[in-house]
Amino acid sequence: MPKVLAKELKDLEEHQLIKRIVIDDYPVKISYKLTPYADTLNPIIYALKDWGINHKKRLFKQVQAV
């Protein structure tokens, strides 16, 4: 599983959605931070959230009507 996470983080970094921060300590620590470019996804994420809430309400109403 660590290989999958490392690949996903690398992909997000290549797409400029996160920034990798190396903290020179012992042991070395790695941290990640969202980039300002990642913030441009917020309207899309909120739209998907709203759609999901409305979809759940719609399905719940159909189940109650049965």
N, C-alpha and C positions, 0 to 999 in steps of 0.2 A: 504493500500500500504506500509506503514512503516514496517509491518511484513515481507513482501516479500523482501524488501531491506535488512533488518536485517538478514534474512535467507541466502540470496545470499552472503553477506559479511562474514557471519560465515562459509559458505561452502568454499569460496575463502581462508579464513584464515586456515581452516582445511587442504586444499590442498597445503598450504605453498606458495600461490601466492601473498598474501598481509600480512602485519604485522599491527596489531592494536596498536595504540599509544594513551595512556590515558594522557591527559594534566591536571595535578592537579591544577585547577583554580576554580574560582567560576563564573559561573557554570562550572562543569567539562566538558571538551571538548574531543571529540574522533576524532582521525585522522587516516588515513590509508596510508600505503606506499607500493609500489610494492617491492617484494623481488628480489634478484638476480636470483632466480629460475624462476620468472615470465619472466625475460628477455629472457629465452630460447625459449619462444613462438614467439619472434620477426620474425624469418625466416618463420614460419608458417603463421603468420598474413600478412606479406608482400607478400607471395606466394598467399594467398587468395585475397589480394588486386589486385595483378597483374592479376590473373585469372578473377576477376570481371571486370576490365577495358577492358581486351581483349574480354570477353563475351559481354559486352555492345557494343563494336565496331562491333563485328560480327553481333549482332542483328540489329544494326543501319544500317549496310550495306545491310542486307536482306530486311529491310523495304524500303530502298531507291530503291532497285532493282525491287520492286513490282510495 
